[in-house]
Amino acid sequence: MTHNPPLLEIKNLSVDFIAEKNTTAALKNISFTINKGEIVALVGESGSGKSVTALSILQLVPSPPAFYKSGEIIFSDNKNNSINILKTDRKQLRLIRGHKMAMIFQEPMTSLNPVLTCGDQVMESICIHRKISPKNAKKETISWFEKVKLPDPVGIFNRYPHQLSGGQKQRVMIAMAMCCSPSLLICDEPTTALDVTVQKNILQLIKELQQKQDMGVLFITHDLGVVAEIADRAIVMYKGEIVDQNETKKMFTEPRHPYTKALLACRPVLHNKGERLPVVSDFLNTGVTVNRSMEKTSDKKINVDHENPLIKVENLTVKFTPRKNVLGKPLRFTTAVDNVNFEIYKGETMGLVGESGCGKTTLGRTLLRLIEPTSGKIIYNHIDLTSKKKDGLKELRKEIQVVFQDPYSSLNPRLTIGSAITEPLKVHGILNTIKERKEKVIDLLEKVNMQADHYNRYPHGFSGGQRQRIVIARALALNPSFVICDESVSALDVSVQAQVLNLLNDLKQELGFTVIFISHDLSVVKYISDRIMVMKAGKIIETGKAEEIYFNPQSDYTKNLIASIPKANFY
């Protein structure tokens, strides 16, 4: 009896990055396999080597600075044809990429071409690898847009990436990767930007295609609920090494390595509001969690003034005009925020949840006057922001800050991160000397688990999760009174997420600022929020205390959101 070789076999792979005189070991002698019809999850902290592993398989890591110190990457599309990817010429790699092996990248905004429509980009992949007519390629592209649950597939075919929400851009990337029915699909955080209902559909779609086509999948994620939902096996990486690998059920019920135990323990869903989340150092230093991880974050209570709201929104409406005639007259309106009313009290954390495209981000940016409201009022601390001209908002900008959803596009690639965080301090005249400002910035970087020597590095030198932490540090630089967190922990693995949530809780109790926490992850929103608003198609359809919304939702829409959360049902 003959055994077919694994679809992918990585043997003793070591990768170093060489910059000037410094050498960093990104991967250290890692080995694992993926079989046909198998989904293998790769889990670990930001910077642990997950993305380098995925990019190495497709030879998308530039060399230099990457140096493949040792090892092999064997791809066996069929039993008679095995190739070592590390020794394959560029011409053969082009035939493999996108056809036999495809990848869904972590950040859709930077991996989609901004000057091509979404439809043209997917069509290009189909036409190159499948040799079909443009007319049939267009039909197939629209069909894939339907499969990944994009609204108005025909309309999105003709739209550019900047005209879509973060979740919609990610779905375009998923359609592009899967349209040529690859043997191996590499998913690098493919559902990070998606709300839970679409995530559930995408996970089901990947699983259906994997079973139908006997496809192998390498699924990189920081969401352990997703791992439990989709993976047959799980591999845990830490600082470039594989520290644990097992069947998914055993990984959850019988974790062997202290780092694996840490990842499982620090999930917000396991903890009540106010409990300090365990972090990785609690486990790696002693092998068991220390007692303080289960204590309250602080004895200090935040007094929420329920009589005088800090933010009061009255009949707020935001409409966009996607189409105008030659005279500039609107031909059609899109209502993103539809006659919304709510209040947020000083010291409160208000969670805002809903599906991608429901208006969450538009509402957050409108509160900041980054988007102009069509009608209604935004009253901040008894000041009507809608009545002020933009040049009259400078002082209020210091008090109201935002952490944007996409950290890459909100950081200037030409500025070092030290300069990026120092910039708001300069604009608002905070601290007097360069030395004082640098000390303040380094302190902020260390608070969000970055290092002082990162000060002079540029955004492209960091992973997605590290960039998100940099953006959080910049938002907190001015000690704001009101912060809008737009998916501020969505790109973080659970261990770093725990650190950032602890940090937000600590800073809230220290400084007493008020937060709108926008997220598609209801377990995180339930943990950090006092109250939750649920948004659908521009309207607030349900508001209540966090525990009540999470455990006893009233609307069918909210019930569906809760039911779609991936759960580890192994215990």
VOLO-197603 format. One record per atom (N, C-alpha, C): residue in one letter; x, y, z. Coordinates in steps of 0.05 Angstrom, whole numbers, plus 5000, padded with zeros to 4 digits. Example, Ala and Ser with C-alpha at 12.3 -4.5 7.8 and 13.67 -1.06 7.14 Angstrom:
a526448865156;a524649105156;a526449345156;s525749555142;s527349795143;s525850015157;
REM end
This chain:
m501749765000;m500050005000;m501850255000;t501350434981;t502950674978;t501550904992;h503051075004;h501951315018;h502651565001;n500651724996;n501151974982;n502652165001;p504552314989;p506052505006;p504252735015;p505052885036;p503453115044;p503253315021;l501153475021;l500853685001;l503053885005;l503753955030;l505854135036;l507454025059;e510054025056;e511853935078;e514054135082;i514154255105;i516354435112;i518354285131;k520854285122;k522854125137;k525054315147;n525354335173;n527554475186;n528154745174;l526054905170;l526355165157;l527355375177;s529455515169;s530555735185;s530855975167;v529856205175;v529956445159;v531056675177;d533156805168;d534257035181;d533657295165;f533357515179;f533257775165;f535757925172;i537158025151;i539658165155;i539258455147;a539658635166;a539458925161;a541959055171;e543559165152;e546159275159;e547859065173;k548459105199;k550158915213;k548558745232;n545858775232;n544158635251;n542858395237;t542758165251;t541457925241;t539257845260;t536857815250;t534557735266;t533557465256;a533357275274;a532357005267;a529357005268;a528157005244;a525157015242;a523956745246;l525156535234;l524256265237;l526656095245;k526155915264;k528255745276;k527655455273;n528455335251;n528355045249;n525554935252;i523655045237;i520854955240;i520254735220;s518554555229;s517654325212;s514754265217;f513154235195;f510454145197;f509454065170;t507153935169;t505953845144;t503053925142;i502053945117;i499253985112;i498453785091;n496353635096;n495353425078;n493053535061;k492453405039;k490153475023;k487653435040;g485753615037;g483253605052;g483553665082;e485753795090;e486153855118;e486454155122;i485354245144;i485754525152;i487554545177;v489754675174;v491754695195;v491854995204;a491355045229;a491455315240;a494255375251;l495155615245;l497755715255;l497155955273;v497855925299;v497156115319;v499656215333;g499556465341;g501856575356;g501656875358;e503356995374;e503357285377;e504257425352;s503457675350;s504457845329;s507557855329;g508757795307;g511757785306;g512857515312;s511157315315;s512157045323;s513256895299;g512656985274;g513656855250;g511456725233;k508956775240;k506756655225;k506756745196;s506757015192;s506557125165;s509157065149;v511457065162;v513956995148;v513756705138;t512656535154;t512256255145;t510456245120;a508256385121;a506356385099;a507556505074;l508956725077;l510156865054;l512456705042;s513856555059;s516056385049;s515056165032;i512756055038;i511555835022;i511155924993;l510356184989;l509856294962;l512256444952;q514456444968;q516856594961;q516356884955;l514857004974;l514257294972;l515857454992;v517757335006;v519557475023;v521957565007;p522457815004;p524757904987;p527457814999;s529157724982;s531757624990;s533957764974;p535657934986;p535558025014;p533158215018;p532458275044;p534058215069;p533657935080;a531757785070;a531357505080;a533557325071;f534457155089;f536456955082;f535556685091;y535156495072;y534156225079;y536556065088;k536756045114;k539155925126;k539255625122;s536855495124;s536755205120;s533855115116;g533554875106;g530854755105;g529854725076;e527454595075;e526154555049;e523154605052;i521954695030;i519054725028;i518054565005;i517054325010;i516254134989;i513254144984;f512554214959;f509754234951;f509153994932;s507153834938;s506553594923;s503553614913;d503153744890;d500453774880;d499253504873;n500953324864;n500053044860;n502452864866;k501952604869;k503952424879;k506352394861;n506052474835;n508252444816;n509852704813;n509052914826;n510353174821;n510753324847;s513053294859;s513753444883;s516053634876;i515753884885;i517854084880;i518654224906;n521154294907;n522254454929;n521954754921;i520154884935;i519555164928;i521955344930;l523855274948;l526155444952;l528155424929;k527855214912;k529555184889;k528155214862;t525755324863;t524155354839;t524655624826;d524855624799;d525455884785;d522856054785;r523256314779;r521056504780;r518856444760;k519556344737;k517556284717;k515556074727;q516655854739;q514955644749;q513355744774;l514555924790;l513156034813;l510656194804;r510956344782;r508656504772;r506356324764;l506956084754;l504855894746;l503455774771;i504955754793;i503955634817;i502255834833;r503356074836;r502056284852;r499356354840;g497356364857;g494656444848;g493156224835;h494555994827;h493155774814;h493255524831;k495555414836;k495755174853;k495955254882;m497255484888;m497355584915;m496455874914;a494555944932;a493556214933;a493656314961;m493556584964;m493756694991;m491856924995;i490556935018;i488957155026;i490557315046;f491257565039;f493157715055;f491757855079;q493357945098;q492358045123;q491058325119;e492258495103;e491258765101;e490258815072;p487658805068;p486558835041;p487059095028;m487259315044;m487659575032;m490359605018;t492359475029;t495059485017;t495559264997;s493759064995;s494258854976;s492358874952;l490459064952;l488859124929;l489959364914;n489859364888;n490859584872;n488859814872;p489660044882;p487760264885;p486760384858;v488160334836;v487460454810;v485860264792;l485360024802;l483659834787;l481159774802;t478959734788;t476459654801;t476759374814;c475059324833;c475159064847;c474658834827;g472758874809;g472058664790;g474358614771;d475758824762;d478058784743;d480258624757;q480658664782;q482858524796;q482358224799;v479858154804;v479157874806;v479157744778;m478057894758;m478057804730;m480857744720;e482757914728;e485557884719;e486657604727;s486157534752;s487057274762;s485857044747;i483257064742;i481756854727;i482856824699;c483157054685;c484057044657;c486956934654;i488757004673;i491456914671;i491756614674;h490256504694;h490756224701;h488756034687;r486556134677;r484455944667;r483855974638;k485056174625;k484756214596;k481856204587;i480156364600;i477356394591;i476856674581;s474756724567;s474156984555;s473557184577;p474057444571;p473357654591;p470457654599;k468657584580;k465757584586;k465157364606;n466257124603;n465756914622;n467256964649;a469557094647;a471057164671;a469457364688;k468057544675;k466457744689;k464157604703;k462757424689;k460557274701;k461557114726;e463856994723;e464956834745;e465757014769;t466857244763;t467557434784;t465157524800;i462957594786;i460457674799;i459357444815;s459657194805;s458756964819;s460256924845;w462956974845;w464556954869;w463857174889;f463257414879;f462457624897;f459857554911;e458157404897;e455657304910;e456357094932;k458256924925;k458956704944;k460156814970;v461657024968;v462857144992;v461057355005;k458457354996;k456357515009;k456957815008;l458057914985;l458258194981;l455558314973;p454758534985;p452258664976;p452558784948;d450558774932;d450658884905;d453158804889;p453458544883;p455858444870;p456358584843;v454258644828;v454758774802;v455859064807;g454759204826;g455659464832;g458559464843;i459259284860;i461959264871;i463959184850;f463059044829;f464858974807;f466159224796;n464659444795;n465559694782;n466659904802;r466759824828;r467760014848;r470759974853;y471960184863;y474760174871;y475060104900;p477360004909;p477659914936;p476960124957;h477660384952;h477160594972;h474160644976;q472460544958;q469560584960;q468260364977;l469760174987;l468659945002;l469559975032;s467959845049;s468759825077;s470959625080;g472259625104;g474459435109;g473659145105;g471359075115;g470358805112;g469758725084;q468658915068;q468058865040;q470658825024;k472758985030;k475258955016;k476458675022;q476158585047;q477158315054;q475758105038;r473158135034;r471657935019;r472357924989;v473158164979;v474158174951;v476758014949;m478458034970;m480957884970;m480457584972;i478457504987;i477857224990;i476857114963;a475157264949;a474157184923;a476557154903;m478457344904;m480757334886;m482457084891;a482857014916;a484556784923;a483256524916;m480556504918;m479256244914;m478156204886;c478256404869;c476956384843;c478256184824;c480756104829;c482055914812;c482255634824;s480755584845;s480655324858;s483455204865;p484955344882;p487655244887;p487754984903;s489954844901;s490354604917;s491054674946;l492454894950;l493254984976;l492355274979;l490855334999;l489955605005;l491255695031;i492755925030;i494056035053;i492356285062;c491356275086;c489656485096;c491056635119;d491956875113;d493357035134;d491457225146;e490257145169;e488257315183;e485957395164;p484657205150;p482657275130;p480057385140;t479457345166;t476857435176;t477157655197;t479657765200;t480157965220;t478258205218;a477858305193;a476258545189;a473258495186;l472458245189;l469658175183;l467958155209;d465458235207;d463658195229;d463057895232;v461957825255;v461657545261;v459857385242;t457757515232;t455857375214;t457257315188;v458657505177;v460057465151;v462457265156;q463757295179;q465957105186;q464956825186;k462556785197;k461456515198;k460956405170;n459856585152;n459356505124;n461956435110;i464056605115;i466656565101;i467956305111;l467856255137;l468956005147;l467555765136;q464855785134;q463355565122;q464055525093;l464355755078;l465155735050;l467855605046;i469855695062;i472555575060;i472355275066;k470855205086;k470654915094;k469254755072;e467154865060;e465754725039;e467554685014;l468954895006;l470754874983;l473054684989;q474054695014;q476254515021;q475354225019;q472954165028;q471953895027;q471253804999;k470053994984;k469253934956;k471653884938;q473754044941;q476054024923;q478453884936;d478053774960;d480253644974;d482653834977;m481954084984;m483954294985;m485254295013;g487854345014;g489254385039;g489154685046;v488954745072;v488755025080;v490655075104;l492355285101;l493955385124;l492555635133;f491455625157;f489755845167;f491055985190;i492156225185;i493456385205;i491356565219;t491256555245;t489356715259;t490256765288;h489256975300;h489657015328;h487156955344;d484956885330;d482356835342;d482056535348;l482356465373;l482256175380;l479456065377;g477456235377;g474756135371;g474556045342;v475856185324;v475956105296;v477455845292;v479655815307;v481255575306;v479455335314;a477955365335;a476155145344;a474055085324;e473155295309;e470955265290;e471855115265;i474355165256;i475055085228;i477254885227;a479154875246;a481654735241;a481554445250;d482954275235;d483353995243;d485653965262;r487754115256;r490154125274;r490954415279;a492354455301;a493354725308;a496254715314;i497654925304;i500554955309;i500955215323;v502455215345;v502955465361;v505855545357;m506255795349;m508855905345;m509456125366;y511956135375;y512856335394;y515756405388;k516256655381;k518956765375;k520356595354;g518956535333;g520156395310;g520356095312;e519355985334;e519455695338;e516655575341;i516355325334;i513955175339;i514155055367;v512455145385;v512655045413;v510454835419;d508454815402;d506254625408;d504754565382;q504054315377;q502254255355;q500753995362;n498154005356;n496453775364;n493853795349;e492153585352;e489453605342;e488053835357;t486253975343;t485054215354;t483654155381;k482153945383;k480753885408;k482753845431;k484853695426;k486853655447;k488353915454;m488754085434;m490054345439;m488554505459;f485854495457;f484154655475;f483854515503;t483654255502;t483054115527;t485554015542;e487753975527;e490253875540;e492654035530;p492654305533;p494954455524;p497554365539;r499654345524;r502154245536;r504154455543;h504354665527;h506454865531;h505255105547;p506755225565;p505655455580;p504655675562;y505955715539;y505055935521;y502255865510;t501755615503;t499055535494;t496955585516;k497755505540;k495855555563;k495255855566;a497256015561;a496956305564;a494956415542;l495256325517;l493556405496;l490656335502;l490256095513;l487456005519;l486256165543;a487956235562;a486956355587;a486256645584;c487656785565;c487357085564;c485057175546;r483356995536;r481057075520;r479057225536;p478157455527;p476157615543;p473557465549;v472757285532;v470257145535;v470156985561;l472456915572;l472656755597;l472456935622;h472457195619;h472757375642;h470457575644;n469857655668;n467857855673;n469058135671;k467258325666;k468258605665;k469558685691;g471858815689;g473358895713;g475558705721;e475358455713;e477558265718;e479958335701;r482358325713;r484758375697;r485258125681;l485558155655;l486057925638;l488857815642;p489257555644;p491957445645;p493457515620;v496157535622;v497857585599;v499957365598;v501357355576;v503257135571;v505357115592;s506357345601;s508557345621;s507757205647;d505157215653;d504157075678;d504756775676;f504656665652;f505056375648;f507956305643;l509356455627;l512056385619;l514056425641;n513456605659;n515356645682;n515156425703;t512756325707;t512356135730;t511155865721;g510055855696;g508755615688;g505855615695;v504955785714;v502155805721;v501456105723;t498956165720;t498056445722;t498356545751;v499256795754;v499556905781;v496857015790;n496657045817;n494057125828;n492957385818;r494757585812;r493757845805;r492257845779;s492557645763;s491157635737;s488157615740;m487257525763;m484357495767;m483257725785;e484957915792;e484058135809;e482758355791;k481358535804;k480258765790;k482658935780;t482159085759;t484359245748;t485159465768;s483359555784;s483959765804;s481659785824;d482359885848;d480259925867;d478760185862;k479960355845;k478760615839;k476260575822;k474060695830;k471560675816;k471260925797;i470160875773;i469561095755;i466661175760;n466361425768;n463661525773;n462361615747;v460261485739;v458861545714;v456561735722;d456661975710;d454562175716;d452262125697;h450161995706;h447861925689;h445962165686;e446462385698;e444762625695;e445662795672;n448262825669;n449363005648;n451062855628;p449962795605;p451562645585;p453862815574;l456162675570;l458462815557;l457862845527;i456662645515;i455962655486;i452962615484;k451662785469;k448762755464;k448362785434;v447262585422;v446762585393;v443762595388;e442862795372;e440062835367;e439462815337;n437862625329;n436862595301;n439162625280;l441362485286;l443662515268;l443362345243;t443662465220;t443462335194;t445862405177;v446962205164;v449162245145;v448362105118;k448362265097;k447762155071;k450162215052;f450762015035;f452762045015;f451462054987;t452762194968;t451762214941;t453662074922;p453361814918;p455261674900;p455061754871;r452661864863;r452361934835;r451262214832;k452462374814;k451562644808;k451462674777;n449762864768;n449662914740;n451763114732;v451963194707;v454063364697;v454063644710;l451763724721;l451463974735;l452063954765;g452763714774;g453363674802;g450963624820;k448663584808;k446263524823;k446163224830;p445663164856;p445562884864;p443362724849;l444162494839;l442162314827;l441262104846;r442862044866;r442161824885;r443461874912;f442161814933;f443261844960;f443561564973;t445761534989;t446061305006;t446061405035;t444161295050;t443961375078;t445661195096;a447861295106;a449661135122;a448861145152;v447961375162;v446961405189;v444261525187;d442261385199;d439461455194;d437961535220;n437961805225;n436361915246;n436961785274;v439561795281;v440461655305;v440361845330;n439461735352;n439361875378;n440661705400;f442461815415;f443561675438;f445061865456;e445661775480;e447261935499;e449561765510;i451861885515;i454061745528;i454961915552;y455161785575;y455761925600;y458761935605;k459562135620;k462362165626;k463461925642;g465661815633;g466961585645;g465861315636;e463961325617;e462661075607;e464160965583;t464060705580;t464960575555;t462460465541;m461960575517;m459660495501;m460660325478;g459760075478;g460359895455;g458559945432;l459659945408;l457959975384;l458559735365;v456559575361;v456959325345;v454959325322;g455559165302;g453859135278;g455459025256;e454058935235;e455458825212;e457059025197;s458958935181;s460559105164;s458759255145;g459159525143;g457459685126;g454959795138;c454559745165;c452059835178;c452260125186;g454560255185;g454760535191;g456360595216;k457660395229;k459060425254;k461360635251;t463060585231;t465360765227;t464461035218;t462461055201;t461461315192;t460461475216;l458961345234;l457961475258;l460261575275;g462361415279;g464661495295;g466061735284;r466461735257;r467861955244;r466162205243;t463562175242;t461762405242;t461862545269;l462062395291;l462262515318;l464762685320;l466862615304;l469362775304;l469262995283;r467163015268;r466863205246;r468963145224;l469962895223;l471562815200;l469762765176;i467362695181;i465162685161;i463062875169;e462063035151;e460063235157;e457263115159;p455763175180;p453063065181;p451263215162;t449163065152;t447163185135;t445163345151;s444463235174;s442663375193;s442963265221;g441863405240;g442063315268;g444163475284;k444363405309;k446263535327;k448063345341;i450563435346;i452463285362;i453363475385;i452463425409;i453063605431;i455163475449;y457563595450;y459763495467;y460163685490;n459763585515;n460263755538;n458764025536;h456264005527;h454464245525;h455264425501;i457064335484;i457864485460;i456764345435;d455264485419;d454264375394;d456364375373;l457564135367;l459764115348;l458764175320;t456264125314;t455364165286;t455064455279;s455064635299;s454764915294;s457465055291;k459664915296;k462265035295;k463564995267;k465065185258;k466665155234;k469064985240;k470264865220;k472464675224;k474864805238;d475365055231;d477765185243;d477265255272;g474765235281;g474065285309;g474165035326;l474964805314;l474964555328;l477664475339;k479764645335;k482464565342;k482764485371;e481664655389;e481964585418;e480464335425;l478264285412;l476764035418;l478163785407;r479763825386;r481263595375;r483063475396;k484063635415;k485863535436;k484263345455;e481763405459;e480163265477;e478863015465;i478463015439;i477162795425;i479062665406;q479762415410;q481662275393;q480362015382;v481661905361;v480661665349;v482961465343;v482361215347;v484161005338;v482960875314;f484160915290;f482960825265;f483160525261;q481360425243;q481260135238;q483660035225;d484660175204;d486960075189;d489460225197;p491260105213;p493560245223;p495560325202;y495660165180;y497660225159;y497060485145;s494460515137;s493760755122;s493461005140;s493460975166;s493261205184;s495961285195;l498061155187;l500761235193;l502261325168;n503661545170;n505161655147;n507661475143;p507861345119;p510061165115;p512861305114;r512861575112;r515361725111;r516261825138;l514561785158;l515261875185;l515961635202;t517961655218;t518561455238;t516261455258;i515961235273;i513661225292;i514061425315;g516661485321;g517161685341;g516161955332;s516662025307;s515762285296;s512662285294;a511462055287;a508562045284;a507162095311;i508261985333;i506962025359;i507662305370;t510062405363;t510762675372;t509162895359;e508262845334;e506963055318;e504563185333;p502663035344;p500463165359;p501363325383;l503563235396;l504663395418;l505663665409;k506963675386;k507963925374;k505564105366;v503663985353;v501364145342;v499864285365;h499564155388;h498064265410;h499864385431;g502464405426;g504264545444;g504664415471;i504564145471;i504863995496;i507863935501;l508863995524;l511663975532;l513364165516;n515664245527;n517164465516;n519564385499;t520864165506;t523364095492;t523063835477;i524963795458;i525063545443;i525563315461;k527263355481;k527963135500;k525463045516;e523863245526;e521463175541;e519463025524;r519163115500;r517162985482;r518062695475;k520662665471;k521662395465;k521262215489;e521762305513;e521362145537;e518462065540;k516662255533;k513762205534;k512961985514;v514062005490;v513461815468;v514461535476;i516861525486;i518061265494;i516361135516;d515461305535;d513661205556;d511061085545;l509961225525;l507461125512;l507960865497;l510260845483;l510960605469;l511160365488;e512460415510;e512860195529;e510160115542;k508360305545;k505760245556;k504160055538;v504560085512;v503159905493;v504859675484;n506859605500;n508459365496;n510359385472;m511259635466;m513359675446;m515959735460;q518059775445;q520659815458;q521760095451;a523460195468;a524560465464;a526060485437;d527460275430;d529060285405;d527360275380;h524660245383;h522860255360;h522460545351;y523260735368;y522661025363;y523461115335;n525761025325;n526761115299;n526160935275;r524360745280;r523660565258;r521160655243;y520860575218;y518560655202;y516360455203;p513860535196;p511560355199;p511860085184;h513160095160;h513359845145;h515059635159;g516559715179;g518259525194;g516859375216;f514259405218;f512759285240;f510559105229;s509758915245;s507458745237;s504858895240;g502658785230;g500058915232;g499258975261;g499658785278;g498958825306;g500659035320;q503259045313;q504959245325;q504159525315;r503359555290;r502559815279;r499959905294;q498159715300;q495759795315;q496459905342;r498459785356;r499159885382;r500460165380;i501860215358;i503060485354;i500860695351;v498760625336;v496560815332;v495060865358;i494860665375;i493560705402;i495260895419;a497960855418;a499761035433;a499461325423;r499161365397;r498861635386;r496261765395;a494161605396;a491561715404;a491561795433;l493161655450;l493161715479;l495161935486;a496762025466;a498962215472;a497862475484;l495462555477;l494462815486;l492662795511;n492662565523;n490962515547;n488062605541;p486762495521;p484062585513;p481962525534;s479762675532;s477362625549;s475462415536;f475562405509;f473762235495;f475262095472;v475161825471;v476561675451;v474661495436;i474861495410;i473361315393;i475361095384;c474860855392;c476460625384;c475060475362;d475960505337;d474660375314;d476160125308;e475159895317;e476459635314;e479359645323;s479759765347;s482559815356;s484059565365;v482759345370;v484159105377;v483658875358;s482358935335;s481558725316;s483958595303;a486158735300;a488558625287;a490458495306;l489758485332;l491658385352;l491058095359;d493157945363;d492757675374;d491757695403;v490657475413;v489357485439;v491157575462;s493757495461;s495557565483;s496057865484;v496557985460;v496958275459;v494358425463;q492258315453;q489558425458;q489058455488;a489758245503;a489358255532;a490958485544;q493458525535;q495058735545;q493859005539;v492859045515;v491659295506;v489059355521;l487359145525;l484859185540;l485459245569;n487459115581;n488259185608;n489259475609;l490759555588;l491859825587;l489560025585;l487659975567;l485360155564;l483760185590;n483359955604;n481959965630;n483560125650;d486260085651;d487960225671;d487860525665;l488260595639;l488360885632;l485661015637;k483460865631;k480760975636;k480461045666;q481360855683;q481060895712;q482961115722;e485261145709;e487161345717;e486361625707;l485361635682;l484861895670;l481861965668;g480161755670;g477261795670;g476161875643;f477461805621;f476361875595;f473961695587;t472461785568;t470061655558;t470661525532;v469461295526;v470161135502;v467661045487;i467861075461;i466060915443;i467860695432;f467160445437;f468760215428;f467260075406;i468160115381;i466959995357;i468359735351;s466859525348;s468059265343;s466059065331;h467058865317;h465358645308;h465558415327;d467458425346;d467958205365;d466258255390;l463958125392;l462158175414;l463258085441;s464957885441;s466057795467;s467858015479;v469358155462;v471058375471;v469358615480;v467258675464;v465458895471;v464058845497;k463158595501;k461858525526;k463758555550;y466258485546;y468258505568;y468858795576;i469158975556;i470159235562;i467959445566;s465559395556;s463459605555;s461659605579;d460659845585;d458459875605;d455759825592;r455459945568;r452959905553;r453759845524;i451859735509;i452359655481;i450059765464;m450759895441;m448859965421;m449259775397;v447059675386;v447159505363;v446059655339;m447659665317;m447059825294;m446459645270;k444359715255;k443659565231;k442659765210;a443859765186;a443059935164;a442760225172;g444660325188;g444660605195;g442960675219;k441460495231;k439760545253;k440760405278;i440260525302;i440760385327;i438260225334;i438459965334;i436059795337;i435759685365;e437959705381;e437859595408;e440059715425;t439359795449;t441359915468;t440759795496;g442859735510;g442459635537;g445059575551;k444959485576;k447359415591;k448759185576;a451459175578;a452958985562;a452158695568;e451858625593;e451158345600;e448358275589;e446558465591;e443858415581;e443758365551;i445158535536;i445158505507;i446458245499;y448658165513;y450157925506;y448657675513;f447457665537;f446157415546;f443157415541;n441957645536;n439057645532;n438257855510;p439257805486;p438657995464;p435657995457;q434558225450;q431658245444;q431058215414;s432658345397;s432058335368;s433258085355;d431957995334;d432957765319;d435757815308;y436258065299;y438858135288;y441058095309;t440558195333;t442558155354;t442957865362;k440757725362;k440857435368;k442657295348;n442357375322;n443957245301;n446957315304;l447557565312;l450357645317;l451557475339;i450057445361;i451057285383;i451456995375;a449556885360;a449756605352;a452056545333;s452956755319;s455056725299;s457856735311;i458156795337;i460756815349;i461956535350;p464456495340;p465656225341;p466156145370;k465455905377;k465755815405;k467255555405;a468955525426;a470455275430;a468755085447;n467254915435;n465354735449;n466654465456;f469054485468;f470554245474;f470454175504;y469554365521;y469854335549;y467354185561;
REM end
